[in-house]
Amino acid sequence: MLLHPRQRHAERLGELADRRTARAEPLEDGAPGRVGEGCESQVDRGMILNHWVHYNRAQGSAAYARRVSLRWTLIAPVYDRFMHKTEEGGVRELRRALLADATGRVLEIGGGTGLNLRFYDGAESLVVTEPEPAMLRRLQAKAREQAQQAEVVQAPAEDLPFEDASFDVVVSTLVLCGADQTRSLGEVRRVLRPGGRLLFLEHVRSEDPDLARFQDRMNWLNRLVVGCECNRQTLAAIEGAGFTVSRVEHTTLPEAPKFTRPLIVGAAVSP
Ligand SMILES: C[S@@+](CC[C@H](N)C(=O)[O-])C[C@H]1O[C@@H](n2cnc3c(N)ncnc32)[C@H](O)[C@@H]1O
């Protein structure tokens, strides 16, 4: 059978991961892995590597990973600088206040470069996922400095390598604008225990019709540059996934372009 080079590459990645899983070889640089204590068990390692196989296959081809990686490979070195004014302008404090409620077994999806890591004082255990290798490397480095208890796992939000009901809290900050919302929220709901909470901080479609129309017009640019949608109705998506929103603040992303400013910060309870 003739295969497109991308398909061949995807199959090759799958085979390599299969072999790694079978032999339980040590994790390689850039392969999915964890930092922190207590992550050496064979079971844990097997689970993550299995997930790596699944990740490449579930996405159909490595083109997905390559395409997104190019953008995030370019953004990763400048992400913290790019966010600096926004963080200083108030988002850091919004993160701090939101994450004061991150207690028990906590999972963060799309952890990026780890801007939330310093705020997890109340977590009993912490797992942070991130699919993009360039962001993941920075996340791992920051976890070593700021959150040694954290386990860092390479995984997309749409395909989380964890057992059902294994977390008390899931955190998503500026992730549901880019990830597939239906699949990601389905996964978040699956890995949360009943009554568990989703803590979110997401930029969304404005409730002001004029601004919403402007966001619609600018969405192509936002998608091109940062790979996310600035006009998503994320609160409705959270409710649509079966969560009950227990609190939400409608505010703005400081020092950001007008079309990415509308922001929701809050919590939702899993059924
Ligand atoms: C705007 S950054 C936000 C990073 C971090 N959560 C923060 O608050 O600074 C978006 C992050 O989502 C990650 N991402 C992209 N696609 C994703 C997906 N399908 N699942 C999970 N994370 C994803 C990106 O690699 C990036 O790290």
The ligand as an SDF file (V2000), in Angstrom:
LIG
                    3D

 27 29  0  0  0  0  0  0  0  0999 V2000
   -2.1030   30.3520   25.4920 C   0  0  0  0  0  0  0  0  0  0  0  0
   -1.1730   29.0110   26.0500 S   0  0  0  0  0  0  0  0  0  0  0  0
   -1.6540   28.9140   27.7490 C   0  0  0  0  0  0  0  0  0  0  0  0
   -0.6040   28.2640   28.5900 C   0  0  0  0  0  0  0  0  0  0  0  0
   -0.9270   28.2380   30.0770 C   0  0  0  0  0  0  0  0  0  0  0  0
   -2.1010   27.4450   30.3360 N   0  0  0  0  0  0  0  0  0  0  0  0
   -1.0910   29.6060   30.6290 C   0  0  0  0  0  0  0  0  0  0  0  0
   -2.0990   29.8890   31.2660 O   0  0  0  0  0  0  0  0  0  0  0  0
   -0.1650   30.4120   30.4700 O   0  0  0  0  0  0  0  0  0  0  0  0
   -2.0270   27.6230   25.3360 C   0  0  0  0  0  0  0  0  0  0  0  0
   -1.3680   26.3080   25.6930 C   0  0  0  0  0  0  0  0  0  0  0  0
   -2.2140   25.2470   25.2820 O   0  0  0  0  0  0  0  0  0  0  0  0
   -1.4020   24.2600   24.6920 C   0  0  0  0  0  0  0  0  0  0  0  0
   -2.2280   23.4680   23.7770 N   0  0  0  0  0  0  0  0  0  0  0  0
   -2.3890   23.5970   22.4390 C   0  0  0  0  0  0  0  0  0  0  0  0
   -3.2120   22.6570   21.9780 N   0  0  0  0  0  0  0  0  0  0  0  0
   -3.5920   21.9310   23.0540 C   0  0  0  0  0  0  0  0  0  0  0  0
   -4.4110   20.7900   23.2270 C   0  0  0  0  0  0  0  0  0  0  0  0
   -5.0330   20.2470   22.1990 N   0  0  0  0  0  0  0  0  0  0  0  0
   -4.5400   20.2810   24.4730 N   0  0  0  0  0  0  0  0  0  0  0  0
   -3.9220   20.8530   25.5230 C   0  0  0  0  0  0  0  0  0  0  0  0
   -3.1270   21.9290   25.4210 N   0  0  0  0  0  0  0  0  0  0  0  0
   -2.9650   22.4480   24.2000 C   0  0  0  0  0  0  0  0  0  0  0  0
   -0.3250   25.0300   23.9860 C   0  0  0  0  0  0  0  0  0  0  0  0
    0.7780   24.2100   23.6960 O   0  0  0  0  0  0  0  0  0  0  0  0
   -0.0280   26.0880   25.0180 C   0  0  0  0  0  0  0  0  0  0  0  0
    0.9110   25.6580   25.9470 O   0  0  0  0  0  0  0  0  0  0  0  0
  1  2  1  0
  2  3  1  0
  2 10  1  0
  3  4  1  0
  4  5  1  0
  5  6  1  0
  5  7  1  0
  7  8  2  0
  7  9  1  0
 10 11  1  0
 11 12  1  0
 11 26  1  0
 12 13  1  0
 13 14  1  0
 13 24  1  0
 14 15  1  0
 14 23  1  0
 15 16  2  0
 16 17  1  0
 17 18  1  0
 17 23  2  0
 18 19  1  0
 18 20  2  0
 20 21  1  0
 21 22  2  0
 22 23  1  0
 24 25  1  0
 24 26  1  0
 26 27  1  0
M  CHG  2   2   1   9  -1
M  END
$$$$
